[in-house]
């Protein structure tokens, strides 16, 4: 992304989450009352105008809401273990902190992102009349230029206590060195820490329809100068995580996500194997 420009893919993801609230049957996979207000009335109008029936749009938003739901489910497990720090890496327009379901003072939330994207998010929140909660801290970090450790330390993160990290929609845009550096940092934190993140598989692992979806999405992100550069097969991710020091590794493909979150839905919504995985690993 450009130095002074917020991520355009962040807005696209937020609009997908909003579309889930508007078009899909209840119960929602991700019940997010902030998803529509945060994108603003103009973006909401575009979402409604496009409608919610296009197959590729349904597949895409199904995965996007499932990955957020999965990360938040894993966070709840971490909180039950006593974790009280939550770090949202590449937060974009993520809304968890503004609908935090836990009792007051349960969690301290650190939103990590590029400074331009964070400034844009603050503007979006202000326009929507959404207050910044007292337990939220913004940590400006460009993953390719500043270490996560430095950014979090400056924001007041306590590296002597366990933390849970979500890292959604980011890994595919980073170099291998940046990815492995983040793995090593999280793995160095105290026992009880963990993370949930998603990655994308190479084209060779896709069927013909999934390759069509990949081509369309890749073309879109290249147009906004945020191209995909990192691809992983499940066994490669498992090896990298194990080498970094993680255990209790869970890797879910879209079929596994369907079984967990979509089976028996009345609207037929489901993610497809169009290049995306969700992985959770706990140190």
Secondary structure by P-SEA (a helix, b strand, c coil): cccccccaaaaaaaaaaaaaacccccccccccccccccccaaaaaaaaaaccccaaaaaaaaaaaaaaaaaaaaaaaaaaacccbbbbcccccccccccccccccccbbbbbccaaaaaaaaaaaaaacccccccbbbbbbccccccaaaaaaaacccccccbbbbbccccccccaaaaaaaaaaaaacccccccccccccccccccaaaaaaaaaaaaaaaaacccccccccaaaaaaaaaaacccbbbbbcaaaaaacccccccccccccccbbbbbbbcc
